[in-house]
Amino acid sequence: MTSSAINFRWPGAGPGLVLGCLGFVVVLCCEAQNLVPNHSFELRDSCLEVNTAYTENTGPLGWFSAGGTGDYFMSCLPYGAFNGVPLSSLAFQDPQDGECYVGVITYQQSQGVREYFMIQLLDPLVPEQTYYASFYANAAWNGNETYPQAYLASSHVGMLFTVQPRPWVNGDPWPTGGNVAQVYHPWLITDTVGWTLVSGSFVADSAYQYVMIGNHFDNANTDTLHFATFAWTPTAYTLIDNVCVSTDPDGCQLAQGISGGLGLDGVILFPDPANAEIAMSKIPEGTKLTIHDALGRVVWREGNVGSSWRKDVGSWARGAYVLHLEQQKRSRTFKFVLIE
Protein backbone atom coordinates (compact mmCIF):
# COMPACT_ATOMS: atom_id res chain seq x y z
CA MET A 1 0.00 0.00 0.00
CA THR A 2 1.27 3.48 -0.81
CA SER A 3 2.79 5.24 2.17
CA SER A 4 5.56 7.62 3.11
CA ALA A 5 7.42 4.84 4.99
CA ILE A 6 10.17 3.58 2.68
CA ASN A 7 13.38 1.58 2.80
CA PHE A 8 14.53 1.20 6.38
CA ARG A 9 16.94 -1.75 6.51
CA TRP A 10 16.94 -3.66 9.77
CA PRO A 11 20.44 -5.05 10.52
CA GLY A 12 21.17 -8.63 11.48
CA ALA A 13 18.53 -10.26 9.30
CA GLY A 14 20.92 -12.78 7.69
CA PRO A 15 21.29 -15.46 10.44
CA GLY A 16 17.60 -15.27 11.25
CA LEU A 17 16.77 -15.83 7.61
CA VAL A 18 18.82 -19.03 7.46
CA LEU A 19 17.06 -20.46 10.50
CA GLY A 20 13.68 -19.38 9.19
CA CYS A 21 14.37 -21.09 5.85
CA LEU A 22 15.31 -24.35 7.53
CA GLY A 23 12.18 -24.27 9.62
CA PHE A 24 10.06 -23.55 6.58
CA VAL A 25 11.46 -26.47 4.61
CA VAL A 26 10.43 -28.85 7.38
CA VAL A 27 6.89 -27.48 7.43
CA LEU A 28 6.60 -27.62 3.66
CA CYS A 29 7.62 -31.28 3.57
CA CYS A 30 5.07 -32.12 6.26
CA GLU A 31 2.26 -30.37 4.35
CA ALA A 32 2.73 -32.00 0.95
CA GLN A 33 -1.03 -31.82 0.26
CA ASN A 34 -0.85 -28.03 -0.05
CA LEU A 35 0.02 -26.92 -3.61
CA VAL A 36 0.89 -23.39 -2.42
CA PRO A 37 4.60 -22.97 -1.58
CA ASN A 38 5.47 -20.55 1.22
CA HIS A 39 1.78 -20.70 2.12
CA SER A 40 2.04 -18.56 5.27
CA PHE A 41 4.74 -16.20 3.95
CA GLU A 42 7.44 -17.36 6.38
CA LEU A 43 10.25 -17.82 3.85
CA ARG A 44 11.74 -14.41 3.00
CA ASP A 45 14.78 -12.79 1.45
CA SER A 46 15.44 -10.30 4.25
CA CYS A 47 13.79 -8.27 7.01
CA LEU A 48 13.07 -4.78 5.66
CA GLU A 49 10.79 -1.93 6.63
CA VAL A 50 9.79 -1.24 3.04
CA ASN A 51 6.83 -0.43 0.82
CA THR A 52 7.38 -1.52 -2.77
CA ALA A 53 6.31 -3.91 -5.50
CA TYR A 54 7.73 -7.41 -4.95
CA THR A 55 9.23 -9.92 -7.37
CA GLU A 56 9.31 -13.67 -6.68
CA ASN A 57 12.86 -13.28 -5.33
CA THR A 58 12.12 -10.42 -2.89
CA GLY A 59 9.89 -10.18 0.14
CA PRO A 60 7.94 -13.41 0.74
CA LEU A 61 9.86 -15.74 -1.58
CA GLY A 62 7.88 -17.12 -4.50
CA TRP A 63 5.14 -14.51 -4.11
CA PHE A 64 5.14 -11.42 -6.32
CA SER A 65 3.04 -8.29 -6.82
CA ALA A 66 0.29 -8.79 -9.39
CA GLY A 67 -1.14 -5.33 -8.82
CA GLY A 68 0.00 -2.35 -6.74
CA THR A 69 2.40 -2.34 -3.82
CA GLY A 70 0.81 -4.80 -1.42
CA ASP A 71 2.68 -5.07 1.87
CA TYR A 72 4.65 -7.84 3.59
CA PHE A 73 4.28 -7.81 7.40
CA MET A 74 7.02 -9.44 9.51
CA SER A 75 7.53 -9.94 13.24
CA CYS A 76 11.31 -9.57 12.83
CA LEU A 77 10.86 -5.79 12.46
CA PRO A 78 10.79 -3.39 15.41
CA TYR A 79 7.44 -2.97 17.14
CA GLY A 80 5.43 -0.30 15.31
CA ALA A 81 7.46 -0.42 12.08
CA PHE A 82 5.55 0.38 8.89
CA ASN A 83 5.12 -3.32 8.06
CA GLY A 84 5.83 -4.75 11.51
CA VAL A 85 3.97 -7.45 13.46
CA PRO A 86 1.86 -7.18 15.52
CA LEU A 87 1.77 -3.36 15.32
CA SER A 88 2.19 -1.67 11.95
CA SER A 89 1.01 1.53 10.34
CA LEU A 90 -2.09 -0.28 9.06
CA ALA A 91 -3.12 -2.74 11.76
CA PHE A 92 -2.58 -4.33 15.15
CA GLN A 93 -2.73 -8.01 14.32
CA ASP A 94 -0.97 -11.27 15.21
CA PRO A 95 -0.47 -13.78 12.36
CA GLN A 96 -2.98 -16.58 11.87
CA ASP A 97 -0.06 -18.93 11.22
CA GLY A 98 3.67 -18.44 11.79
CA GLU A 99 5.12 -14.94 12.13
CA CYS A 100 4.26 -13.15 8.85
CA TYR A 101 1.35 -12.22 6.58
CA VAL A 102 0.59 -9.91 3.65
CA GLY A 103 -1.92 -7.13 3.07
CA VAL A 104 -3.61 -5.64 -0.01
CA ILE A 105 -6.07 -2.89 -0.95
CA THR A 106 -9.40 -4.64 -1.58
CA TYR A 107 -11.50 -1.55 -2.32
CA GLN A 108 -10.75 2.01 -3.39
CA GLN A 109 -13.63 4.32 -4.19
CA SER A 110 -12.33 6.92 -6.63
CA GLN A 111 -10.53 4.76 -9.21
CA GLY A 112 -11.47 1.24 -8.08
CA VAL A 113 -7.83 0.13 -7.81
CA ARG A 114 -6.87 -3.25 -6.35
CA GLU A 115 -3.67 -4.84 -5.02
CA TYR A 116 -2.78 -8.52 -5.43
CA PHE A 117 -0.15 -11.08 -4.46
CA MET A 118 0.48 -14.06 -6.74
CA ILE A 119 2.52 -17.29 -6.69
CA GLN A 120 3.16 -20.30 -8.93
CA LEU A 121 1.66 -23.55 -7.63
CA LEU A 122 3.86 -26.58 -6.99
CA ASP A 123 2.01 -28.47 -9.76
CA PRO A 124 -0.40 -27.30 -12.47
CA LEU A 125 -4.06 -28.02 -11.79
CA VAL A 126 -5.57 -30.95 -13.67
CA PRO A 127 -8.65 -30.09 -15.77
CA GLU A 128 -11.89 -31.68 -14.50
CA GLN A 129 -10.25 -32.34 -11.10
CA THR A 130 -11.98 -30.94 -7.99
CA TYR A 131 -9.81 -28.67 -5.83
CA TYR A 132 -10.31 -27.31 -2.34
CA ALA A 133 -8.91 -23.90 -1.45
CA SER A 134 -8.77 -21.62 1.58
CA PHE A 135 -7.00 -18.74 3.26
CA TYR A 136 -7.55 -16.50 6.27
CA ALA A 137 -8.40 -12.80 6.02
CA ASN A 138 -8.59 -9.93 8.51
CA ALA A 139 -9.96 -6.41 8.14
CA ALA A 140 -6.92 -4.22 8.85
CA TRP A 141 -7.49 -1.63 11.59
CA ASN A 142 -5.96 -0.11 14.74
CA GLY A 143 -2.52 0.57 13.27
CA ASN A 144 -0.30 3.37 14.56
CA GLU A 145 -1.23 5.95 11.91
CA THR A 146 -2.97 8.93 13.50
CA TYR A 147 -5.27 9.19 10.50
CA PRO A 148 -5.66 5.74 8.87
CA GLN A 149 -5.35 5.61 5.09
CA ALA A 150 -7.79 2.67 4.94
CA TYR A 151 -10.94 2.82 7.04
CA LEU A 152 -13.41 0.45 5.36
CA ALA A 153 -14.17 -3.28 5.37
CA SER A 154 -14.92 -4.95 2.05
CA SER A 155 -16.45 -8.09 0.57
CA HIS A 156 -15.41 -10.45 -2.25
CA VAL A 157 -11.82 -11.15 -1.16
CA GLY A 158 -10.76 -14.34 -2.89
CA MET A 159 -8.53 -16.44 -5.15
CA LEU A 160 -8.19 -16.30 -8.93
CA PHE A 161 -6.35 -19.13 -10.71
CA THR A 162 -4.56 -18.36 -13.99
CA VAL A 163 -2.43 -20.13 -16.57
CA GLN A 164 0.01 -17.24 -16.97
CA PRO A 165 1.66 -14.98 -14.34
CA ARG A 166 0.61 -11.34 -14.09
CA PRO A 167 3.62 -9.53 -12.59
CA TRP A 168 3.16 -5.82 -11.83
CA VAL A 169 5.87 -3.16 -11.57
CA ASN A 170 5.75 0.53 -10.72
CA GLY A 171 4.29 2.47 -13.62
CA ASP A 172 1.99 -0.31 -14.84
CA PRO A 173 -1.76 0.47 -14.97
CA TRP A 174 -3.56 -0.35 -11.73
CA PRO A 175 -5.87 -3.38 -11.97
CA THR A 176 -9.54 -2.82 -11.11
CA GLY A 177 -11.04 -6.33 -10.86
CA GLY A 178 -12.60 -8.43 -13.62
CA ASN A 179 -15.54 -9.90 -11.63
CA VAL A 180 -14.25 -13.48 -11.87
CA ALA A 181 -12.71 -15.71 -9.17
CA GLN A 182 -12.90 -19.44 -8.46
CA VAL A 183 -13.06 -18.98 -4.66
CA TYR A 184 -14.15 -15.81 -2.86
CA HIS A 185 -16.01 -14.49 0.17
CA PRO A 186 -19.16 -12.69 -1.08
CA TRP A 187 -19.84 -11.16 2.32
CA LEU A 188 -18.15 -8.38 4.22
CA ILE A 189 -15.04 -9.29 6.22
CA THR A 190 -15.42 -6.99 9.22
CA ASP A 191 -13.56 -8.85 11.96
CA THR A 192 -10.59 -6.70 13.00
CA VAL A 193 -9.58 -8.99 15.90
CA GLY A 194 -9.73 -12.56 14.62
CA TRP A 195 -9.09 -14.14 11.23
CA THR A 196 -12.00 -15.01 8.92
CA LEU A 197 -11.72 -18.29 7.02
CA VAL A 198 -12.37 -17.94 3.28
CA SER A 199 -12.80 -21.31 1.59
CA GLY A 200 -14.51 -23.20 -1.19
CA SER A 201 -14.13 -25.84 -3.89
CA PHE A 202 -14.16 -25.76 -7.67
CA VAL A 203 -13.55 -27.97 -10.70
CA ALA A 204 -10.52 -26.83 -12.71
CA ASP A 205 -11.37 -26.04 -16.33
CA SER A 206 -7.73 -25.38 -17.34
CA ALA A 207 -4.24 -26.39 -16.30
CA TYR A 208 -3.90 -23.37 -14.01
CA GLN A 209 -0.38 -22.75 -12.68
CA TYR A 210 -0.80 -19.62 -10.56
CA VAL A 211 -3.04 -18.35 -7.77
CA MET A 212 -3.70 -14.64 -7.23
CA ILE A 213 -5.18 -13.35 -3.95
CA GLY A 214 -7.15 -10.13 -3.38
CA ASN A 215 -10.55 -8.74 -4.41
CA HIS A 216 -11.18 -9.64 -8.06
CA PHE A 217 -14.52 -7.80 -8.28
CA ASP A 218 -15.10 -4.15 -9.22
CA ASN A 219 -16.68 -1.50 -7.01
CA ALA A 220 -20.20 -2.13 -8.32
CA ASN A 221 -19.96 -5.72 -7.08
CA THR A 222 -18.20 -5.03 -3.76
CA ASP A 223 -19.93 -4.21 -0.48
CA THR A 224 -18.22 -1.96 2.07
CA LEU A 225 -18.63 -0.92 5.69
CA HIS A 226 -17.05 2.11 7.37
CA PHE A 227 -14.97 1.71 10.52
CA ALA A 228 -14.58 5.49 10.55
CA THR A 229 -14.94 8.45 8.17
CA PHE A 230 -12.14 10.69 6.93
CA ALA A 231 -11.85 13.36 4.24
CA TRP A 232 -9.71 11.29 1.85
CA THR A 233 -10.62 8.51 -0.57
CA PRO A 234 -12.51 5.63 1.11
CA THR A 235 -10.29 2.55 0.97
CA ALA A 236 -10.43 -0.99 2.39
CA TYR A 237 -7.31 -2.97 3.27
CA THR A 238 -7.31 -6.70 4.03
CA LEU A 239 -4.65 -8.91 5.63
CA ILE A 240 -4.14 -12.45 4.28
CA ASP A 241 -2.42 -15.52 5.76
CA ASN A 242 -2.16 -19.32 5.45
CA VAL A 243 -3.13 -19.92 1.80
CA CYS A 244 -3.99 -23.48 0.78
CA VAL A 245 -4.94 -25.40 -2.40
CA SER A 246 -5.39 -29.19 -2.37
CA THR A 247 -7.08 -32.09 -4.15
CA ASP A 248 -7.93 -33.54 -0.74
CA PRO A 249 -11.00 -32.07 1.07
CA ASP A 250 -9.06 -32.58 4.30
CA GLY A 251 -5.93 -30.95 2.88
CA CYS A 252 -7.15 -27.38 3.49
CA GLN A 253 -9.16 -25.86 6.31
CA LEU A 254 -12.75 -25.51 5.05
CA ALA A 255 -15.60 -23.56 6.59
CA GLN A 256 -18.22 -25.74 8.22
CA GLY A 257 -21.55 -25.74 6.47
CA ILE A 258 -20.42 -23.83 3.36
CA SER A 259 -23.60 -24.82 1.55
CA GLY A 260 -25.83 -24.45 4.57
CA GLY A 261 -25.71 -20.71 5.15
CA LEU A 262 -23.34 -17.93 6.07
CA GLY A 263 -23.02 -18.74 9.77
CA LEU A 264 -21.12 -16.19 11.83
CA ASP A 265 -19.10 -15.13 8.76
CA GLY A 266 -22.17 -13.32 7.44
CA VAL A 267 -22.81 -11.23 10.57
CA ILE A 268 -22.52 -7.46 10.07
CA LEU A 269 -21.94 -5.03 12.97
CA PHE A 270 -22.80 -1.35 12.47
CA PRO A 271 -22.19 1.52 12.88
CA ASP A 272 -18.57 1.73 14.02
CA PRO A 273 -17.71 4.11 15.53
CA ALA A 274 -21.10 4.46 17.22
CA ASN A 275 -22.76 6.98 19.48
CA ALA A 276 -26.22 6.01 20.72
CA GLU A 277 -26.83 2.52 19.31
CA ILE A 278 -25.06 -0.50 17.88
CA ALA A 279 -26.72 -3.14 15.74
CA MET A 280 -26.05 -6.44 13.96
CA SER A 281 -27.75 -8.24 11.11
CA LYS A 282 -27.65 -11.75 9.58
CA ILE A 283 -27.14 -13.44 12.96
CA PRO A 284 -27.67 -17.24 13.05
CA GLU A 285 -30.41 -18.35 15.45
CA GLY A 286 -29.22 -19.42 18.88
CA THR A 287 -26.13 -17.23 18.95
CA LYS A 288 -24.67 -16.23 22.33
CA LEU A 289 -23.39 -12.67 22.71
CA THR A 290 -20.94 -11.15 25.20
CA ILE A 291 -19.53 -7.60 25.27
CA HIS A 292 -16.39 -6.66 27.21
CA ASP A 293 -15.02 -3.18 27.88
CA ALA A 294 -11.38 -2.18 27.33
CA LEU A 295 -10.46 -3.62 30.75
CA GLY A 296 -11.96 -7.01 29.95
CA ARG A 297 -15.05 -6.61 32.15
CA VAL A 298 -18.35 -8.08 30.91
CA VAL A 299 -20.78 -5.21 30.31
CA TRP A 300 -23.53 -7.10 28.45
CA ARG A 301 -24.49 -10.72 27.83
CA GLU A 302 -27.37 -12.39 25.98
CA GLY A 303 -27.92 -16.12 25.57
CA ASN A 304 -30.16 -16.44 22.51
CA VAL A 305 -29.70 -13.87 19.76
CA GLY A 306 -30.91 -14.36 16.19
CA SER A 307 -31.64 -12.57 12.91
CA SER A 308 -31.16 -8.89 13.85
CA TRP A 309 -30.10 -7.23 17.12
CA ARG A 310 -29.94 -3.66 18.43
CA LYS A 311 -28.64 -2.23 21.70
CA ASP A 312 -28.95 1.25 23.18
CA VAL A 313 -25.43 2.23 24.29
CA GLY A 314 -25.99 5.96 24.71
CA SER A 315 -25.30 5.78 28.46
CA TRP A 316 -22.19 3.59 28.17
CA ALA A 317 -18.71 5.02 28.76
CA ARG A 318 -17.02 6.27 25.60
CA GLY A 319 -14.17 4.07 24.39
CA ALA A 320 -13.35 0.67 22.85
CA TYR A 321 -15.35 -2.53 23.36
CA VAL A 322 -15.05 -6.15 22.21
CA LEU A 323 -18.18 -8.07 21.13
CA HIS A 324 -17.91 -11.88 21.07
CA LEU A 325 -20.37 -14.24 19.34
CA GLU A 326 -20.65 -18.03 19.81
CA GLN A 327 -22.81 -20.41 17.80
CA GLN A 328 -22.53 -24.21 17.37
CA LYS A 329 -18.92 -24.36 18.64
CA ARG A 330 -17.84 -21.55 16.31
CA SER A 331 -16.99 -18.01 17.40
CA ARG A 332 -16.38 -14.57 15.98
CA THR A 333 -15.14 -11.34 17.58
CA PHE A 334 -15.72 -7.69 16.67
CA LYS A 335 -14.22 -4.46 17.98
CA PHE A 336 -16.27 -1.28 18.11
CA VAL A 337 -15.74 2.21 19.50
CA LEU A 338 -18.21 4.57 21.18
CA ILE A 339 -17.62 8.26 20.53
CA GLU A 340 -19.25 11.51 21.64
N, C-alpha and C positions, 0 to 999 in steps of 0.2 A: 504494500500500500504506500502511496506517495506520502512522504513526510520529510521534515527538515533534518531528521537524524540520519547521518550517513557515515559509514566507513570509520568506525572506531575498532581497532584491532586489539583483542584481548590477548596478552602474552601467555605463554605456557600452554597453548592448546595442543601441541604436538604429542606429548606422552599420553594425555587423556584420550586423544583420538585413536591411538594404537590400541589401548585397552578397550575403548568403545567398539572398535571394529571387531576385535576378537569376540567380545560378548555378542555382537550382532550375528556373527557367523554361526555361533552355536544356536541361537534362537531360530535363525532361518532354516537350519538343517532340521530342527525339531518340528517346524511348521511347514512341511513340504507340501501340504494340501493348498496352501495359499499361493496363488500365481502372482501376487504383487511383491516384488522385492523391496526391501527397506520399507516395509508396510507401515511402521510407526515412526519413520523419519529419524531413527537413531544413528544410522551410519552417515557421517558427515565429513567434509573436507577440512574444516577448521571451525573455530568458535569466534564469530565476528558479530559485532553490533553493526548491522548493515541493512540497507534497504535498496534492493536492486533486482533486476531480472536474473534468474538462475539458468545455468546450463546443466546438463546431466552430470558434469564433473565438478560442480560447485554447489555449496549449500547441502541439502539432503541428497546424497549421492544417488544417481539414477533418475531422480525427479528433475523436471525442468519447467520453466515458465511457459505456459501456453496462452498467456494473455495477461498483460500488466505485470506489476511488480509485487506479486504476492509475497508474504513474509514467512520466514523460517524462525520459529521460537525455540530457544535452547536454554536449559537450566544451567549450562556452564557459564553463562554471562552473569555479570553483577546484577544484584537485585535492583529492579527498576530500569534496567537497560531498555532501549527501544524495542528489541525483540527478545527480551529476557523471559524467564519462567521462574516463579509464577507471575511476577508483576512485570508488565510491559507498558508501553505507551497506549496500547489498545485494549488490554484486558488484565484481570487478575484471575488466573486459571491454572490449575495443576493439569498435567497431561492425563489423558485417559489410559495410556499405556506408555511405559518407558519414561523418558525425560524430555521429549521434544514433540512438537506438532507444527502445523502450518496454518496460515490464515489467508483468506481471499475476500475481496469485495464481491458480494452476492447481489447487490442492488445499488444502483446510483441513478437518481431521479432525472437529472438534466440531460445526460447523453446516453444513459442506459448501459454504461460500460460494465464489464465483468473482468474478474481475474481468475486464472486457472493454474493448477499444477497438473503435470502429466508424467507418466512413466511407461516404459515398455514392459509388458508382461513377460514372465519367465518362458511361457510357451504361447503360441497363437491359439486363439479359441477355435474350436472345431464346429463348423456349421451343423445346425440341427441338434447340437448338444445343449442340454440345460445347464445353466450356470447360476450360482448363488453368490450374491455380492453384498457387502456391507461396509460401513464406516461409521465413525462417531463424529457428531457435530455439536458445536457450542456457540451460542450467540455472544460475541465478544462485547464486554462491557466492564466498567470499573477499572480501567487502566489509569495511569498516572498523568494523563493529559488533563490540564485544567478545563479545556473545552474540547470534548471528544470530537474527532473528525467523523466517526461513524456512530449513529445514535438510533438506528432502526434494527428490527429483526426482519428476516425475510423467509419466504417459502421456496420450494422447488430446488433446494440444494441436492445435487446428485452426481451420477457417474455416466459419462459418455464414452463408449468404446469405439475406436477408430482403427482403420487399417494403416494409415500413415500418421507420422508425428506432426504436430503443429507448433513448432518452437516459435517463441515470440521474443523479439529484442526491442530495445528502446528505439522509438521512431516508427515502429509498425503501427498500423491502425488498431484501435482498441476493439476487441470483440464485444458483441452485444447480445449474444444468445440466439440460437436457431430454433428453439422450441422442440428439441428432440433430445431424449436421454433414455437409456435402457433402464436405469434405476434412479429414482429420485423421491424426495419427500414433498408431497404436494401441499403440506400444511406448514404453517409458521413454525420455525424453531426459535422459541422465546426463552428457553432455559439458559440463564447466565451463570448458574452455579454448577449443575451437573452436565453430563454429556448425553445427547439424544442419539439413539441408535437409528441409523438410516439403512434400510435393507430391502432386498427383494430378489426375485429370480427372473430369468429371461432365457429364451432360446436364441442362440447365436445364429444370425443369418449371413455372416461373413467370417472370414478368418481374421478377426480383429487381433491386433498386436499391442494396442495401447489403451490405457484408461486415463481419462481426463476428469478431474474433480472440480466442482464449483456449481454455479447456477447456470444452466444451459437454456433458460427461458427468458424471454424479453420482459420489459416492464409491464406490458398489458396482461401477461400471464403470471405475474409474481405478486403475491400478497405481502404487505408490510405492516409493521406495528412499531410505533414510536416508544422508545425508552425515555426520551427527552425531546426538546425542540430547540434548535439553534438557528441562526440566521443563514448558515451556509447550506450547500446542497445536501439534501437528505440522502444518506448512504447507509447500507447495511454491510457488516463485516462478520464473517463466520470462520470459526476455528475448526480444523479437521484433524483427526487422528485415527490410527489403527484401521487401515484400509485393507479389505480382503476380497478376493475372487476365488471361487473354488467350484469344482464339479460335484463336490460332496455336500449335501445339505447340512451336514454337521461340521463342515470345514470352516464356515464363517458363522459369526454370531448373527442370528436372525431374530427379528422382532416376533414376539408371541402373538398369534392371532392376526397375522397380516391381512388375511382375507375376511376377518370377522369384525372389523371396525377399527377406529383410530386409537382406542384406548387413551391412556394419559398423554400420548404424543400429540393428540389433537386439541388438548385443552389450551385455551387462550385466556391470559390474564390482562386486564386493562382497567383504567389507564395506568400508566407508570411513567413519570411520577403522578401521584394522586393527591387529592386534597380532602374531599368530603366522603368519597365512596370508592371502593374497589369492587371489581366484578370478574367473573369467569364464565365462559361458555364452553359447550361441547364436553361436559364432564360425564364420564361413565357413571352409571347408577351404582350406588353402594360405595362411593369413594369416601375415605376418611381425610379430614383436613385439620392441620395444626399450623398455627402462626406463632413464630418466636420473634421477640424484639432483638435489638443489636447485642444485648447481653445474654441471649440464649434463653430468656424466660418465656414460658408459654403465656400468650396473651389472648388466644382464642382457639377453641377446639370444637369440631363438629364430627359426629360419627357416621352420618349417612347423607352425603351430598350427591346430587345428580342433576344432569341437564344444565341448568344455569344457576348462578349463585351471586348474590350481592351482599355487601356488608357496609354499614355506615361506620366510617372511621374518622369522622370529623372531630371527635373528642380525644382521639389517640394522640400521644406525643409525636411530634414531628421527627422524622429520621428514617433509618433503614429497617426493614423487616424481612423475614424469611418465611415463605409459605410452603408447606410440605404436604403432598398428596400421596395417599396409599390406596391401591385397589388391586385385588387378586394377586398379592405378593409382588406387585410392581410398584415403583415409587417415582415421583418427579418433584423437583424443587424449583421454586421461583424466588427471585428477589424483587422487592418493590420499595419505593421511597415515598414517604408522605412529606409534602411541602406546604408552606403557608399559602 
